[in-house]
Amino acid sequence: MINYSKYEPIRAILLFVIIMIVGGTLIFMELEHWSFLDALYFTVSTVTTVGYGDFVATQPATKLIAIIYMLLSVPLLLISVGVIADSVYHEREKNSNKTK
């Protein structure tokens, strides 16, 4: 039987990351008048710190929001990855203790 409660933190984090990316996409779509795909591309390249520079914020309000988004989203994404890695590690450790 699958214990669904052990997956709750991972589900919550994945939902949070999706909301963070979709929220950023919708904000940049509205402020910069970009298509959904262009705004999603900008959002993902910003969160992953790739930042190719082919899409840039041009409006002062968008620049300010982009700065805040960068300062918040990058650490939150890294924390999310850490929590998922920790969950996987503890699950593997628990399973290896069962086999001993």
ChimeraX commands (.cxc) that place a marker at each C-alpha (Angstrom):
marker #1 position 0.00,0.00,0.00 radius 0.5
marker #1 position 1.28,3.45,-0.91 radius 0.5
marker #1 position 1.71,5.93,1.94 radius 0.5
marker #1 position 0.50,9.15,0.34 radius 0.5
marker #1 position 1.29,11.30,3.38 radius 0.5
marker #1 position 5.02,10.95,2.78 radius 0.5
marker #1 position 4.54,12.63,-0.61 radius 0.5
marker #1 position 2.66,15.64,0.77 radius 0.5
marker #1 position 5.75,17.88,1.19 radius 0.5
marker #1 position 6.84,17.14,-2.37 radius 0.5
marker #1 position 3.36,17.80,-3.73 radius 0.5
marker #1 position 3.12,21.06,-1.81 radius 0.5
marker #1 position 6.50,22.20,-3.11 radius 0.5
marker #1 position 5.70,21.27,-6.70 radius 0.5
marker #1 position 2.41,23.16,-6.42 radius 0.5
marker #1 position 4.26,26.15,-4.97 radius 0.5
marker #1 position 6.82,26.13,-7.81 radius 0.5
marker #1 position 4.05,25.89,-10.41 radius 0.5
marker #1 position 2.18,28.79,-8.80 radius 0.5
marker #1 position 5.40,30.82,-8.63 radius 0.5
marker #1 position 6.17,30.26,-12.32 radius 0.5
marker #1 position 2.61,30.74,-13.57 radius 0.5
marker #1 position 2.19,33.82,-11.36 radius 0.5
marker #1 position 5.38,35.37,-12.69 radius 0.5
marker #1 position 4.35,34.52,-16.23 radius 0.5
marker #1 position 0.97,36.20,-15.85 radius 0.5
marker #1 position 2.51,39.30,-14.26 radius 0.5
marker #1 position 5.09,39.70,-17.02 radius 0.5
marker #1 position 2.47,39.01,-19.71 radius 0.5
marker #1 position 0.32,41.82,-18.37 radius 0.5
marker #1 position 3.04,44.39,-17.72 radius 0.5
marker #1 position 5.17,43.82,-20.83 radius 0.5
marker #1 position 2.35,42.76,-23.19 radius 0.5
marker #1 position 4.21,39.55,-24.04 radius 0.5
marker #1 position 2.61,36.35,-25.25 radius 0.5
marker #1 position 2.17,33.56,-22.72 radius 0.5
marker #1 position 5.10,31.65,-24.19 radius 0.5
marker #1 position 7.43,34.67,-24.18 radius 0.5
marker #1 position 6.50,35.53,-20.58 radius 0.5
marker #1 position 6.93,31.90,-19.51 radius 0.5
marker #1 position 10.32,31.80,-21.23 radius 0.5
marker #1 position 11.40,34.99,-19.43 radius 0.5
marker #1 position 10.11,33.69,-16.10 radius 0.5
marker #1 position 11.84,30.31,-16.34 radius 0.5
marker #1 position 15.11,31.80,-17.58 radius 0.5
marker #1 position 14.97,34.27,-14.68 radius 0.5
marker #1 position 14.21,31.65,-12.02 radius 0.5
marker #1 position 16.90,29.31,-13.30 radius 0.5
marker #1 position 19.34,32.25,-13.49 radius 0.5
marker #1 position 20.09,31.53,-17.15 radius 0.5
marker #1 position 18.93,34.97,-18.28 radius 0.5
marker #1 position 19.84,34.90,-21.97 radius 0.5
marker #1 position 18.92,38.58,-22.35 radius 0.5
marker #1 position 16.77,38.15,-25.45 radius 0.5
marker #1 position 13.73,39.25,-23.40 radius 0.5
marker #1 position 14.23,42.11,-20.99 radius 0.5
marker #1 position 11.89,44.14,-18.83 radius 0.5
marker #1 position 11.43,47.57,-20.39 radius 0.5
marker #1 position 8.87,49.23,-18.11 radius 0.5
marker #1 position 10.08,50.70,-14.79 radius 0.5
marker #1 position 7.37,48.83,-12.86 radius 0.5
marker #1 position 8.30,45.58,-14.57 radius 0.5
marker #1 position 11.96,46.07,-13.76 radius 0.5
marker #1 position 11.13,46.56,-10.09 radius 0.5
marker #1 position 8.87,43.52,-10.04 radius 0.5
marker #1 position 11.53,41.49,-11.88 radius 0.5
marker #1 position 14.12,42.43,-9.24 radius 0.5
marker #1 position 11.80,41.40,-6.42 radius 0.5
marker #1 position 10.88,38.23,-8.32 radius 0.5
marker #1 position 14.55,37.33,-8.78 radius 0.5
marker #1 position 15.40,37.96,-5.13 radius 0.5
marker #1 position 12.50,35.82,-3.93 radius 0.5
marker #1 position 12.15,33.09,-6.52 radius 0.5
marker #1 position 15.75,31.91,-6.82 radius 0.5
marker #1 position 16.23,31.15,-3.10 radius 0.5
marker #1 position 12.74,29.67,-2.83 radius 0.5
marker #1 position 13.41,27.39,-5.79 radius 0.5
marker #1 position 16.70,26.28,-4.26 radius 0.5
marker #1 position 15.01,25.58,-0.92 radius 0.5
marker #1 position 12.37,23.57,-2.79 radius 0.5
marker #1 position 15.01,21.46,-4.50 radius 0.5
marker #1 position 16.70,20.92,-1.14 radius 0.5
marker #1 position 13.48,19.76,0.53 radius 0.5
marker #1 position 12.76,17.33,-2.31 radius 0.5
marker #1 position 16.33,15.98,-2.19 radius 0.5
marker #1 position 16.06,15.60,1.59 radius 0.5
marker #1 position 12.77,13.69,1.23 radius 0.5
marker #1 position 14.29,11.35,-1.34 radius 0.5
marker #1 position 17.39,10.82,0.82 radius 0.5
marker #1 position 15.37,9.97,3.94 radius 0.5
marker #1 position 13.10,7.63,1.98 radius 0.5
marker #1 position 16.11,5.77,0.57 radius 0.5
marker #1 position 17.71,5.64,4.00 radius 0.5
marker #1 position 14.52,4.24,5.50 radius 0.5
marker #1 position 14.28,1.62,2.76 radius 0.5
marker #1 position 17.93,0.60,3.17 radius 0.5
marker #1 position 17.38,0.12,6.92 radius 0.5
marker #1 position 14.48,-2.23,6.17 radius 0.5
marker #1 position 16.69,-4.47,4.04 radius 0.5
marker #1 position 19.38,-4.83,6.71 radius 0.5
marker link #1:1,2 radius 0.2
marker link #1:2,3 radius 0.2
marker link #1:3,4 radius 0.2
marker link #1:4,5 radius 0.2
marker link #1:5,6 radius 0.2
marker link #1:6,7 radius 0.2
marker link #1:7,8 radius 0.2
marker link #1:8,9 radius 0.2
marker link #1:9,10 radius 0.2
marker link #1:10,11 radius 0.2
marker link #1:11,12 radius 0.2
marker link #1:12,13 radius 0.2
marker link #1:13,14 radius 0.2
marker link #1:14,15 radius 0.2
marker link #1:15,16 radius 0.2
marker link #1:16,17 radius 0.2
marker link #1:17,18 radius 0.2
marker link #1:18,19 radius 0.2
marker link #1:19,20 radius 0.2
marker link #1:20,21 radius 0.2
marker link #1:21,22 radius 0.2
marker link #1:22,23 radius 0.2
marker link #1:23,24 radius 0.2
marker link #1:24,25 radius 0.2
marker link #1:25,26 radius 0.2
marker link #1:26,27 radius 0.2
marker link #1:27,28 radius 0.2
marker link #1:28,29 radius 0.2
marker link #1:29,30 radius 0.2
marker link #1:30,31 radius 0.2
marker link #1:31,32 radius 0.2
marker link #1:32,33 radius 0.2
marker link #1:33,34 radius 0.2
marker link #1:34,35 radius 0.2
marker link #1:35,36 radius 0.2
marker link #1:36,37 radius 0.2
marker link #1:37,38 radius 0.2
marker link #1:38,39 radius 0.2
marker link #1:39,40 radius 0.2
marker link #1:40,41 radius 0.2
marker link #1:41,42 radius 0.2
marker link #1:42,43 radius 0.2
marker link #1:43,44 radius 0.2
marker link #1:44,45 radius 0.2
marker link #1:45,46 radius 0.2
marker link #1:46,47 radius 0.2
marker link #1:47,48 radius 0.2
marker link #1:48,49 radius 0.2
marker link #1:49,50 radius 0.2
marker link #1:50,51 radius 0.2
marker link #1:51,52 radius 0.2
marker link #1:52,53 radius 0.2
marker link #1:53,54 radius 0.2
marker link #1:54,55 radius 0.2
marker link #1:55,56 radius 0.2
marker link #1:56,57 radius 0.2
marker link #1:57,58 radius 0.2
marker link #1:58,59 radius 0.2
marker link #1:59,60 radius 0.2
marker link #1:60,61 radius 0.2
marker link #1:61,62 radius 0.2
marker link #1:62,63 radius 0.2
marker link #1:63,64 radius 0.2
marker link #1:64,65 radius 0.2
marker link #1:65,66 radius 0.2
marker link #1:66,67 radius 0.2
marker link #1:67,68 radius 0.2
marker link #1:68,69 radius 0.2
marker link #1:69,70 radius 0.2
marker link #1:70,71 radius 0.2
marker link #1:71,72 radius 0.2
marker link #1:72,73 radius 0.2
marker link #1:73,74 radius 0.2
marker link #1:74,75 radius 0.2
marker link #1:75,76 radius 0.2
marker link #1:76,77 radius 0.2
marker link #1:77,78 radius 0.2
marker link #1:78,79 radius 0.2
marker link #1:79,80 radius 0.2
marker link #1:80,81 radius 0.2
marker link #1:81,82 radius 0.2
marker link #1:82,83 radius 0.2
marker link #1:83,84 radius 0.2
marker link #1:84,85 radius 0.2
marker link #1:85,86 radius 0.2
marker link #1:86,87 radius 0.2
marker link #1:87,88 radius 0.2
marker link #1:88,89 radius 0.2
marker link #1:89,90 radius 0.2
marker link #1:90,91 radius 0.2
marker link #1:91,92 radius 0.2
marker link #1:92,93 radius 0.2
marker link #1:93,94 radius 0.2
marker link #1:94,95 radius 0.2
marker link #1:95,96 radius 0.2
marker link #1:96,97 radius 0.2
marker link #1:97,98 radius 0.2
marker link #1:98,99 radius 0.2
marker link #1:99,100 radius 0.2
view
